[in-house]
């Protein structure tokens, strides 16, 4: 059966297309190349890049209808691309991608790196704006906070969004929501720009503390880009710049004070950048709070999926996490992450005032799983001011593999990263293979957090017991404002060599594990404890 005959035989499209020829729907002038070829990932060739429908030519009275019909055509032909020429496309509701469909915009101009401040796209999606109202029940949350989802998240494969500037929309390619965490393969977000990509926290307002019905707060654990897959994820060359235009301020906001009594506060901001930027297969694996048991491929197979690449993104956050990932062999390389200094955070939950002991979990990159590579990332992370503006709350972390809902560390790599707060392998119950080399870590205000002023903190011990630390190499790093710590028992084949402290005085080199220590400059070796 020919393509035209096959299309017209489809009961869903026959009525719409019977009055017009179908050949004009197939976009001969759209880009037919593989935009991911430079990534050199074999699995991207499974996408049907040359099978293209131009959305503007599809039937429908709105862009929502046109996209639905264009997707149906592409899906019936084994998958492919719905192409959006340069222009602004205003959607009324969230988009749900069908299996095998990629949404692709026009190619960027001469500046192709999303890390460049002048990176710009000419294909733009706009989703509804949330119009805040402090009256009565307020504007319904369902009126806005839309995004791009999967119609069948448990099976959809070869799906993605490429070269589209998205305002007021997030991208969520999830699993099926069951305990099995079933998901399709080959999912991509590439070359996109996302602004105002947040949602409202469903826990606010909280009637139990008499919050007003119009109160809203940014959902803390809802990332702008959140992708899960059975295998093969690429999140690359995306830009999440400062949003700001849609932020709104609320006065008379009901909260609990530090004594858990109801109070009101003015100036509470719904901040679209106070949310995690990227979750990539980001699952909790293992016991909470370091209680164990730790996650393994047998106990949490979804936490050890392979083929995950996070490359060359630019991220602006005012709070929460830059990148959080989980998997086996994840590569997180050459990303730029920026948190501004001097941000006032009167509440981190939308329900209670902050104090110096609060946290907003400001963190550049969180690693979970085994055999990850975190290389060449450039980050600046700052702590937020508490409600009283006298103290900064307890966050401001760099690159971190912590004990909470995580695994042990196996054959992982931290190399050539540059940042203002520590590298922390925090109280993980065992390390067997870790390379920490060529990093440049110069502590700013992040030094007051859990790493005890260490710039490089490698600790295999938990509060309840000591755990093995083996084959750890800490080589040729440059630090300022903090030292190096290695802890674990039993310990073997560990090396600390060629590191340099460039700050004032000498930094501590704290050993709570056996290691071959040599040729380090600017450190004062502490006795084993």
N, C-alpha and C positions, 0 to 999 in steps of 0.2 A: 504494500500500500504506500502510495506517495505521501509526503509530508502534508500537503494541502488536503488530500482526501482524509488522512488520519485525523487532522485537526477538526474538520467539519463533521466527522463521525462522532466526535465527543458530544455527548448530550448537554454538558454544561456550557459549551461554547458555540454550539451549532446555531442557536437562535441569534446570538450576538453577531456572528460573523457571516451568516448566510447571505446577507445583503451586500457584502463587499469582498473583494479578493483578499487573500491572506498574505500574499507575497510582500505587500508593502509594509507589513508589520515587522518583517525581519530586517534588521538595521545593517545594511551593507557598509554604511559609512561610520559605524561605531568601531571602537578599538576591539580587535579580535585576538590580540596577543595575550600571553600569560603575564599579568602584572606582577606575579610573584616569582618569575624566573630567576631574578637575581638572588633570591633567598636560597637557591640551590637545594630545595627539598623535593625529593622524588615524588612525594604524594600529591603535590599541587598539580601535577599533570593529570590527575584524575578528574579535575574540574572540566566542564565542557565550555571552555572560554569562547569558542567560535560559534556557539549556538546562542544567538542574541535576539532579544525582542526589545525594541525601543518603546518605552512606556508611553510617550506622548502619542504614539500611533495606535495604541490599544483602545478598544471600546470602553466607554464609561463617561459619566458626567462629572466625576471628581477624580483627583489623583488617587484616592483610596480605591475607587472602582477600577480605574485603569491599571493600577498595580495588581489588583486581584486577578484580573483577566490576563495580564501579561505573565504573571507567575504561572497561571494554569497552563498557558501555552508552552512555556519553557519546561515545566514539570512533565507534561505529556510527551515531550520529545527527549526524555532522558536527562533533563537538567540543563542548566546553562545560565545565562546572564540576562537580567533585566537592566537595560541601560537607561540612565537618566542624563540627557544632554545638559549642558550648562543652563542654570536657571534655579529658581526657588520653588520648592514643592511643599505646599502646606497641607499637612495631614490632620484629620479630625480625631483620629484614634490611633492606638498602637498598631504596628505592622507585625504580621505573623508570616514568617518565611516558610515556604514549602520545601520539601526535600529536594536537594540538588540545585537550589536557586541562590545566586549571588546578586546582590544589588551593587551596581557599579556606576560611579559618576565619571564625569569628564576628567581627563588627565590633568594633573597640576601643571603650572607653568614651568619656568626655568629653574625655580627653586624646588627641589624634589625631597629635601630632608625636612621632616616634620619638626625637627629640633631647631630649625631656623625660625626666628621670630616673624619673618615675612612669608613663611609657608602659607599658601592660600589655595582654596579650592573654589571652583565656580559652580559646582553642583551642591545645592543646599537643601536640607530638609528642615522644616519647622514644625514642631508639635505645639499644641495649645499651651499658652502661658497661664500660670496660676495667678489669679487676681485676688490678692489677699483682702479680706474684709474683717474688721474687728467687731462686727455686729452679730448678735444672735448666735447661730450655729456656724457662722463663717461660710466662706465659699467651699463647696464640697471638694474633698480631695480627689474624687474621681473625675473632676473637670479637667485635670492636667496630669502631669507626671507620667507621660506615656513613654513608649520605647519600642525597640525592635526585638521580637521574640521568635521562637520557633513554633510552628503549628503542631508538630509532633516531636517534642524534644527527646523522646526516648529512642528515636530512630533516624532523625534527620542527619544526613551526611552531605559533604561537599556544599556547605552553605557559608555565606559570608557577606561582609559589607566592605566595599573598596572605594576609596577616594570620594567620600561624601562628608560634607560639613553639616553636622547635626546640632541643632539648637533645641534645647528643652527635651531631649530624648536620650535614653540610655540604651545599651545593647546587652541583652541577656540571652545567652544560648545555654540553657540549663539541661540537666538530666531529667528523667521522668518523675522524680520526686519520691520514688519508692526506696526501700532499704537496699535494693540491688543497685541503685544509681545507674540504671541503663541509659546509654546515650549513644548517638551516632558518632561518626568519625569525620575528620577533616573539616575543621571549623576555623574561620579566618576573620580577623578584623585588621584591615591594612589601610594605611594612608588616610585615615579619617581624622576629623576635628570634632570634638565634643565640648559644648558649653552648656552650663545650667543643667548638668546631667545628674540629678538627684531625685529622690522621692521623699514623701512625708512619712515620718515614723508612725506606724499604726497604733503605738502605745501612747501617743500624745494626741488629744488630751486624755488624761487619766482621771476618771470620775472619782476614784478613791481618795484623791487629794484635792478634790474640788477644783480641778483645772477648768477653765472656761472653754466652751465648745469651739471657739474660734482659734484656740491655740494650735500652733503647728511647730514641728521641729524636724530637722533633717535626719533621715534614717541613717544610723551610724554604720550599719553592716550591709549596706546596699551599694555595691560598687557601680561606677559609671559604665565600665566594661566588665562583664562577668561571664566567662565562658568555661563550660565543662564539656568534655568529650571522652569517648572510649579510648581514642588515640588521636594524636596529631592535631595540635592547636598552634596557630600562628597569630600572635598579637604584635604587630610591628609597624613602625613609622607612623604612629598616631600622635596627635597633639591634643592635650587637655589644658588649654590656657586658662587664665583667670576668667571667671564668669562675671559675677558682680552686678550686672544690669538688672537681673531678676531678683536679687536678694531683697528681702523686706524685713523691717524692724517692727517689733511688737512691744508695747508698753502694758503695764498692769498684768504681767505674765505670772501666773501662780506657780510657785515652786516650793520645795521643802528646803529649809535652811540647814545649817550644819548640825542643829539639834533636832532635826526632823519635824520641825514645826512649820506650818504653812506661812508663807510670806509672799510678797509680790515684788517683781523687779521690772525695771524699764530697760529698754535698749537691747532686748533679746533678738538676735538676728537669725532668720532662716537663711543659712549660709550654704549655697549650692556647692561650694568647694570643701565643705567640712564632711567629707565622705571618702571612703576608700576609692581610689582611682581604678585599679585593676585587680580583680580576682581571677586567677587562671587555674582552673581545676582546684580551687582553694577549698579543701575539705579539712575538717577536724579528724585527726587520726590518733588513736591511742587514748589514754586516760586523761581526764581534765586535771589541770593544776599540778601536773607532774606526779599524779597518783599512780600512773601506769594502769595496766600494762601498755607498753609502747606499741604504736602501730607497725604492722608488718604486711607484706603482700598477701599473707594468708588471712589475717584478721580484717584488713581494710584494703582490698584489691583496688578499689576506685581511687585510693590515695597514692598509688604507685603506677599510674598510667604513663605511657611513653610518648615521645614525639612532640614535646611541648617547647615552643620557642617564643621568647619575649625579647624583642630587639628594637633598639633605636627609637624608643618612645620619649616624648616630652610630657612631664606631668607637673601640674601646679595643684597643690593641696594647701588648704589652711589648717587641716587637721586630719586625723585618722591615718590610713595606710596608703603609701604610694602603690606598691605592688605586693600582692600576696599570692604565693603559688604552692602547689603540692604535686608531687609526681616522682617518677624514676627517670633520672637523666635530664631534668629540666635545664634549659640554657636561658639564662636571664642576663643579657649582655648589652652594654653601651646605651643604657637608658639614662636620661637626665631627670632628676626629681628635685623639686623646689618647694619648700615650705617657707613662708615669710616669717620674719621675726615680729615681735611686738603685737601679737594678736590677743585680744581679750576674749576669754572663754568663760563667761559667767555661769554657764551650765554645759556639761558634757553629755547629758542624758535627756535634756528637755524636761526633767522632773525634779532635779535637785541642784542647788547652788554648788559651785566648785570651791574647794579649798586646796591647800598645798599638797594634801594627800590624794587628791583626785587624779584621774588620768583621762586623757583623750586618745591614748594609744598612737600618738604621732610617731610614725615609723616609716623609714624609706622602703625597705624590702623585708618581707618575712618569708623564710624558706621552710618548707616542710617536705619530708620524704628523703630519698636517697639519691646519691650520685649527681647532685645538682652542680651546675657551674654558674657562678655569679662573677662576672668579669667586666671590667671597664665601665662600671656605672659611676655617675657623678651626682652626688646628692648633698643637699643642704636641708637639714631638719632642725626646727626650733620648737621649743616648748611654748605653751600658751599661758598667759596670765590667768590666775584664779580670779574669782569674783571680787575679792578685796583689792586687787591690783598690787598687792604687796609681795605675793609669792607666785612662782610659776609652778604649774601642776606637774605631776610626776610622769612625764613622757619625754619625747625627744630622742628617739632611738634610730640607729643607722641600719645595719644589715644584721638580721637576727634570726637564729634558729633556737627557739626556746623549748622548754620541756612541755609546755601546755599543748594538749591534743596533738602530739607530734610523735616522731619516730626517733630512734637513735640516728647517729650520723655514720654513713658509709661512703668512703671514696668521693668526697665532695671537695669543691674548689672555690676559694675566694681570692681572686687575683686582680690586680691593677685597678682597684676601685679607689675613688677619691671622695672624701666627705668630712663633715665637721662633727660627727659623733660616731660612737664606737662600732666596731665589729664584735658581735656577741654571740657565742655559742653557749647558751645559758642553761646550765643545770640539766643537760641532756644525759640520759642514763646510758652513756657509753659512746665512745668515738673510735672508729676503726677506719682510718684513712681520711686525712684532711690536709689540704694544702692551702696555706695563707701566705701569699707572696706578692710583693710589689705594690702593696696598697699604701696610700698616702692619707693618713687619718690625723687631723689636727682638731682637737676637741674644742668646741665652743661651749654653749650652755648645756649641751647634752651630757657633760661629764658628771653632772650631779645625780644621775640616775643609777639603775641597779648594777651597773658594771663597776661601781666603786672607783671611778676615775681611771679605769683601764681603757686604753685605746683599742687594744686587742685582748679579748676576754674569752678564753677557751676553757670551759669548765664542764667536766663530765660527771661532777658530783651533784647529787640532790641533797635536800635537807635531811632526808631520812637515812642515807647511805652513800658510800663512795662507789664509783663505777669505773670501768676500764677506760683508759685513754692510750690508744696505740696508733703508731704511724702518723703522728701529727708533725707537720713541717711548717714552721713560722720563719719565713726567709725574706730578707731584703725589703722589709717594710720601713716606711718613714712615719714617725708619730710625733706629736707635740701635745703637751698638756696632759699626758697620761702614759701609762706604761703597758706592760705585757703580763698576762697571767695565764698559767697553764696548771690545771688541776685534774687529778684522777688517780685511781688506784684499782688494780695494778696498772703499771705503765711500762711501755717499752717502745723502742725504735722512734723516739721523739727527738726532733731537732729544732733548736732556736738559734739562728745563725744570720749574721750580716744585717741585723736591724739597726736603725738609727733613730735616736731621739734628738730633735732639733730645738726643743723648748729650753727655757731657763733651768739651770741645775740639772740634776740627774733624775730620771724616771725610774720607778720600781720595776724590777723584773722579778715577779713573784712565782716561785716554783713550789707547787704542791704535787709534783709528779717528777719522775725521773726523765731527764732530757740531756742530750748532748748540746751544750751551750758554748758558743764561740763567736768571736769577731763581731760582737754587738757594741755599739758606740753610744755613750750617753746614758747608760742604765746603771742602776745600783742593784746588784743581785741580792734578793732577800733570801733568808734561810727557808728551807722547806718546812711546811707546817703540817 
